[in-house]
C-alpha cells in the first residue's frame, strides 16, 4: 500500500461526496431549485433562456461527477467535467457579484485540477481495475 494511493483516495472521496450531495438534494427539489436560480439571475444580464436549461442540468451534472469520483470511474473526465461546471458557476456568481461564492468555487476548481494532475495515483478505483484487466489481455 503506497501512501500516495491512499492519499489520492482520501482526497477523491470528499469532493465526490460533496458533488453527489449537491446534486442529490437539488434533484429532489428540481423545480424549486430551477425556479429559484432563474429568479436570482433575473437581476443579471443572463437571459432566462440560458439560465433555465443550466439550472435544470446542474444537479444532474453535479450528481454524475459525484458518482464518478466516488467510484473512481473515468476520474480524469469527472475532474474535467467538474471543473467545467465550476467555471460556469464562477461566471454566474461573478455576474451576481457573489464574491464569497466565487472564492469557494475557486477552491473546488483547484481541487479538481490537483485530482486531475495526480490521477496516476488513483489506485483504489474502478479505473485501476479496468486498466489492470486490459493489461492482462
Secondary structure, 3 states (H helix, E strand, C coil): CCHHHHHHHHHHHHHHHHHHHHHHHHHCCHHHHHHHHHHHHCCCCCCHHHHHHHHHHHHHHHHHHHHHHHHCCCHHHHHHHHHHHHHHHHHHHHHCCCHHHHHHHHHHHHHHHHHHHCHHHCCCCHHHHHHHHHHHC
